[in-house]
């Protein structure tokens, strides 16, 4: 069986994942989300160490007779699904996605805020495919540990950009008072290249008071394939703890 810890270690070779969160909390969140997968459904498989626990649990359910088809959002999640013999499909081969399970680098956890439930994703560099699958799903469950919760988004926002557009995009980000940094690979010379063959910027904007407005602006920049702000997409967040799972509903 594929080791989820090995997957997490491989991800760190080319990611800027959020540090923190116990493996127990992550496992609780992932396994609870996997319980929501029903027989006969199409499920989107997210990327990252917490989503890996969900994939592991779904694989165990498949071994016990669960009938599902899964759409992976990255090479890593595809490889893990194959290790667990989870049947795979694609978006253009199904009528729809019933459920998507995915992690997050940061989640706004403030019921009084208009941004409650907004996410930053893309630490694993898979946010373009993740957003495509998550947005197509009838129900999108976020799996997280308490270290991912915040009153306001303030992490760098990943941008996947066309290679020929990276200088133009960087200039536009600076005009928005952001500071773009090309993401470098840790164990090879040069930048990280996404599964789609593009480059990644990590863009610092400080505290993001209006993520919806920033998301709209970033999406309008020519050359930006996708940004890591997920606003109005999540239906629930399963927050794993040492003792179980707390559920946020939006």
Secondary structure, 3 states (H helix, E strand, C coil): CCCHHHHHHHHCCCCCCCCCCCHHHHHHHHHHHHCCCCCCEEEEECCCHHHHHHHHHHHHHHHCCCCEEEEECCHHHHHHHHHCCCCECCHHHCCCECEEEECCCEEECCCCCCCCCCEECCCCCCHHHHHHHHHHECCEEEEEEHHHEECCECCCEEEEECHHHHHHHHHHHHHCCCEEEECECCCCCCECECCCCCEEEEEECCCECCHHHHHHHHHCCCCEEEECEECCCCCEEEEECCCCEEEEEC
